[in-house]
């Protein structure tokens, strides 16, 4: 009786979970992977080697057909490029200006700190500071 329970529990552990995801994850293949599989498929000379490759990798023959067409069209080389909308010139200029603004703010903060230190040193040494002269229209 104990043996039967142990065997049943072992068999239960081996069984796959019957729960299915609501939406299965879409498989994505890199360009390097596609090229490797195409190379292996084209190197297969004996009967059944391509089928064995497809079963081992969990692929369909339509994958090979599509990937060959992509390779011949030069699309595999383009797969390494970034996807999505291309940056506009205006967006690039905005980014450059934001970086420049941040740098100027840091410099301004440093200069203000230096100015405060100079004021304190002049007070300690008893050196009077002249009021800043403003350039106006009346001279």
C-alpha positions in Angstrom: 0.0 0.0 0.0 2.8 2.4 0.9 4.6 1.6 -2.4 1.5 2.4 -4.4 1.1 5.8 -2.7 4.8 6.6 -3.3 4.5 5.6 -7.0 1.3 7.7 -7.3 3.0 10.7 -5.7 6.0 10.3 -8.0 3.8 10.0 -11.1 1.8 13.1 -10.0 5.1 15.1 -9.7 6.1 14.0 -13.3 2.7 15.1 -14.8 2.8 18.6 -16.3 0.6 21.3 -14.7 -2.8 21.3 -16.6 -3.2 25.0 -16.0 -2.8 27.0 -19.2 -1.9 30.6 -19.3 -4.6 32.9 -20.5 -2.3 34.4 -23.2 0.8 32.4 -24.1 4.0 34.3 -24.4 5.1 35.0 -28.0 8.5 33.5 -28.8 11.1 35.9 -30.1 14.2 34.7 -31.9 17.4 36.7 -32.3 19.1 37.2 -35.6 22.1 35.2 -34.4 19.8 32.3 -33.4 18.0 32.3 -36.8 21.3 32.3 -38.7 22.6 29.4 -36.5 19.5 27.3 -37.2 19.6 28.1 -40.9 23.2 27.1 -41.1 22.5 23.8 -39.3 19.5 23.1 -41.5 21.5 23.7 -44.7 24.4 21.6 -43.4 22.0 18.6 -42.8 22.7 16.1 -45.6 21.1 12.9 -44.3 17.4 12.1 -44.4 15.6 13.2 -41.2 18.3 15.5 -39.9 16.3 18.7 -40.6 13.2 17.2 -38.9 15.3 16.2 -35.9 16.7 19.8 -35.7 13.2 21.2 -35.8 11.9 18.9 -33.1 14.9 19.5 -30.9 14.4 23.3 -31.2 10.6 23.2 -31.1 10.3 24.9 -34.5 8.2 24.5 -37.6 9.3 24.2 -41.2 7.6 27.5 -41.9 10.1 29.2 -39.6 12.9 28.0 -41.9 11.0 29.2 -44.9 10.4 32.7 -43.4 13.9 33.0 -42.1 15.4 32.1 -45.4 13.3 34.7 -47.1 14.4 37.3 -44.5 18.0 36.4 -44.9 17.8 36.6 -48.7 16.1 40.0 -48.4 18.8 41.2 -46.0 16.3 41.6 -43.2 18.3 39.6 -40.7 21.1 42.2 -40.7 18.5 44.9 -39.9 17.1 43.0 -36.9 19.9 44.2 -34.7 18.8 47.8 -35.1 16.6 49.6 -32.5 12.9 49.3 -33.0 10.4 52.1 -32.7 9.9 55.7 -33.8 13.0 57.5 -35.0 14.1 60.5 -33.0 13.1 63.8 -34.6 15.7 66.6 -35.0 13.6 68.7 -32.7 13.7 66.1 -30.0 17.4 65.8 -30.3 17.8 69.6 -30.0 15.6 69.6 -27.0 17.7 66.9 -25.3 20.9 68.8 -26.1 19.5 72.0 -24.6 18.3 70.2 -21.5 21.8 68.8 -20.9 23.3 72.2 -21.5 20.8 73.8 -19.1 21.6 71.3 -16.4 25.3 71.9 -16.8 24.8 75.7 -16.6 22.8 75.3 -13.4 25.6 73.3 -11.8 28.1 75.9 -12.8 25.9 78.6 -11.5 25.5 76.8 -8.2 29.3 76.4 -7.9 29.9 80.1 -8.7 27.4 81.2 -6.1 29.2 79.0 -3.5 32.5 80.5 -4.5 31.0 84.0 -4.3 29.7 83.4 -0.8 33.1 82.1 0.4 34.8 85.2 -1.0 32.3 87.5 0.8 33.0 85.7 4.1 36.8 85.9 3.6 36.6 89.6 2.9 34.5 90.1 6.1 37.1 88.2 8.1 40.0 90.2 6.7 38.1 93.5 6.9 38.3 94.2 3.2 35.3 96.2 2.1 33.5 95.0 -1.0 32.3 97.6 -3.5 28.7 97.3 -4.6 28.5 95.7 -8.1 28.3 98.4 -10.8 25.4 98.0 -13.1 25.7 99.1 -16.7 22.8 101.5 -17.2 22.1 104.2 -19.7 23.1 107.1 -17.4 26.8 107.7 -16.9 
